[in-house]
Amino acid sequence: MEREEAEWVVQRHGQTVYRLAYARTGNREDAEDVTQETFLRLVRAAPKFRDEDHCRAWLLRVAANCAQDLFRAPWRKRERPIEEAERVPAPGQVPEPGGVLEAVLSLPESYRLPVHLFYYEGLSIREIAGVLGKREGAVRTSLTRARALLRDKLKEEGDYV
């Protein structure tokens, strides 16, 4: 892949990949690592894309896989979980206490990623299924369950409209 082409892809899709990585990992440092690894894999693989959507889907799939690899690392099993008070928000996104973003970040990992891709990135259920390597029915189920959890959480905090 040519340098100019790689720079253009990073400029075009860098924030999207970072947001997905942040939604998956829950902290800035890991999200930055996942983003960097995703673009390194892009440069190494130098795939040919049919169009812009194919490129975006490839990057999101690789980012999701890189984030999963991060959680499989042996050293990761010895770490303690990040406490809510220690979480660092993504640049430009300071979650207000009890807000929707904080509620989304508090979802279990299996629900957080589909919610992020659907509501924050605007992907369809079919596209999310492709990115995550799951069936469309499984994505619909995850979104339904995540919405119920969010609704309950926001109701108990008084933020549900």
Residue pairs with C-beta under 8 A, 6 or more apart in sequence:
1 42
1 43
1 46
6 39
6 42
6 43
9 39
9 42
9 55
9 59
10 39
12 52
13 55
13 56
13 59
14 35
14 39
16 56
16 59
16 60
16 121
17 34
17 35
17 38
17 39
17 59
17 60
17 63
18 31
18 32
18 35
18 90
19 90
19 116
19 120
19 121
20 60
20 63
20 64
20 67
20 113
20 116
20 117
20 121
21 30
21 31
21 32
21 34
21 35
21 38
21 63
21 66
21 67
22 28
22 31
22 90
23 104
23 105
23 112
23 113
23 115
23 116
23 120
24 31
24 34
24 63
24 64
24 67
24 68
24 109
24 112
24 113
24 116
25 31
25 34
25 67
25 70
26 82
26 87
26 105
27 82
27 87
27 88
28 88
28 89
28 90
28 91
30 67
30 70
31 90
33 70
34 63
34 66
34 67
34 70
35 63
37 66
38 59
38 62
38 63
38 66
41 62
41 66
42 58
42 59
42 62
47 58
49 55
49 58
53 127
57 127
57 130
57 131
60 117
60 121
60 123
60 131
61 130
61 131
61 132
61 133
64 113
64 131
64 132
70 76
84 102
84 106
87 105
89 95
89 101
93 101
95 101
95 102
95 105
96 102
98 157
98 158
98 159
99 159
100 150
100 154
100 159
103 150
103 153
103 154
103 157
103 159
104 112
104 115
104 116
104 150
105 112
106 153
107 115
107 146
107 149
107 150
108 149
110 142
111 142
111 143
111 145
111 146
111 149
112 146
113 132
114 128
114 132
114 139
114 142
114 143
114 146
115 143
115 146
115 150
117 123
117 127
117 128
117 131
117 132
118 125
118 128
118 143
123 131
125 136
125 139
125 140
125 143
126 136
128 134
128 139
129 135
129 136
129 138
129 139
132 139
151 160
154 160
